[in-house]
Amino acid sequence: MKKVLIHFAEGFEEIEAITPIDVLRRAGCEVVTVSVTGNSEVTSAHGVTLLAEKHFVEADYEDADMIILPGGQPGANNLNRHEGLKKQIQQFHDQKKFVAAICAAPLVLGSMGILKGRKATCYPGVESQLTGATCTGNGVEIDGHIITGKGPGFAMDFSLLLAEVLTGKDKVNEVRKAMLIE
């Protein structure tokens, strides 16, 4: 079973956090929600409070297959300020493990230089923070082990792509059918 860690910071975008959790669990992945705040309860950009399963210091990155960063503001900036998370992202990048970010969250990867020479997408207006990336403006973008999404309206497409790279096209087609996605 593939294992995914999705990170919650104060001010995250709800749909960009919940949709990947839902889709990836339907696809049979183990999804662990991780708070980078030091608290289990994390409040979104629109006042929805979620309960993370793990605090950052408790999360096991060794056997994980993917890191996911939901966007939203100030959530993306809060993720970018977390040095421990950035260290884990760098290790995943160095090992060519999947790193996925949507909306404003690709700015974390941009600030780390991970997007240099890669195609990426993000929320309009964040492009200047994707240092060295070729910003495509597409709804979702995959370049090697880096996956980016444009924003809330693309949360389902982003999530289905994440599921496909982890579990394969056949499994994703089963999930799409069960969710009535054409």
N, C-alpha and C positions, 0 to 999 in steps of 0.2 A: 504494500500500500504506500502510495506517495504521500509525503508529509509536507505541509505548507504552513508557514508562519505569517500571519497577517497582523500588522502593527497598528495600534490605536494611539493617537496623540490627541490632546485636547484640540478641538476644532476640526476633526476629520469630517469628510463627506460621507454621510450615511449609506447612500446607495452604492458607493464605490467600495465600501467595506462589506456590507451585507450581501450584495449580489455574488461576489466571488466566494464567500463562505457557503452560501446556499448551493451554487452550481458545483463547486468543487466537492462538497459533501455528497451531493447527488451522484457525482461521477465516481465516488468511492475513495476519495482522498481523505486523509486525516488532516483536518484544518485546526490549527491552534491559534487562538486570538491572544495577542501579546500587548500589554500596556507598557508604553515607554514613559509613563508619568510617575511611576512609583505607587500608584493607586490602582485598585481593580476596576473601579468605576471611572469611565472616561466619557466625557460629554462632547457630542458632535457640534458641528458648525451651526446646526439648527435646533439645538437644545435637546437632542435625544441622548440619553445616558445608557451606555452599554456596559456590561460586566465582562471584562477580559478574563480569560481562563488562567493566564500566567502573567507574572510581572517579568520585565525584560531579564532580570538577573536569574530567573528560574527557567527561562526558555532554553531548550536543547537544540542548538543549531547544527550539531554534528551530524545528526541523521536526517536533517531536513533537506528537501529537494528544491524548495523555492521560498523566497522572501517576497512578500507583497506589501506595497506602500499605497494605501488609499490617499487620495488628494484632499482637497478642501483647504480652506484657510480659516484660522491660522495653523491648521493641522500639518500641512506640508512644511511650513517653516519650523514648527515644533519638532517634526521628525528630523529635519536638517540640523537642528541644534544638538541632537543626541549622538555624542561621539561613539558610544558603545555600539549603537545600531550601525553607524557608518563603518565601524571596524568589521562588523559581521558582513555587511554588504560587500566590502572590499574583499573579504575572504571568499565569499560566494563568487564574486566576479573573477578572482584569481583562479578559482577551481572550475570555472565555466559552469557553475550552477545557475539556475534561473533566478533572475531578479526582475520583478514586475512593478511598475509604478504607473498611476493614472492621474489625470487632471493636472494639478500643480505639483504633485509629488515627484515627477521626473526632475525637478529642480535639485533634489537631493543627489541624484546621479550626475547631473550636470556640474554641481559644485565639487564633486569628487573627481571629475575628469573622465568618468566611465563612458560618457556618450561621445567622446572625441572620435570622429570618423564613422559614426553610426547614424542610421536613420532612426528618428524618434518622432513622437507626437506628444502634445500636451494641450492644456487649456490655453485658449487664445490670450496672448499677452505675457505668457511665461517663457516664450521661445528664447528670449535674450539670456535666460538663466540656464539654458541647456548648452553649456560651453562646448563648442566643437561639433555639435550634432548637426545633421541635415534634418531640419524640421519639415516633415511632409504634410502636416495638416490632416492626415488620414485619421479615421476613427480609432484604429488600432495599428500598431506597428511592431514587427518582430525583426530583430537584427541579431542573429546568433542566439545567445542566452539572455538577451535584454528585451523585455516586452514593455511597451508603453501604450497608454490609452489617452484619448483626448479629453474626456470629461464625463459627467454624470449620464448624459444621453447615450454613451457608449459602454456603460458598465456591463451590460449583458454580453455584447460582442467581446469585450475584454475578457470577461469571465469564461466564456465558451472557448476562447483561444487558449487561456491558461489551462483549462481542462483538457483540451486537445493535445497540447504539448506534453502533458503529464500522463494522460490515460489513453490517448489514441483517438482517431477519427470515429471508429465504430462505437466506442463508449459515449463520445460526445453526441453522436447521432441518436443514441438511446435517450440521453438526457434531453436533447432538443425535442424529441417526439413526446416524451413524458410531460414536458413543460409546454407543449403546444406551440413550439417555436418553429416556424416554417423556414 
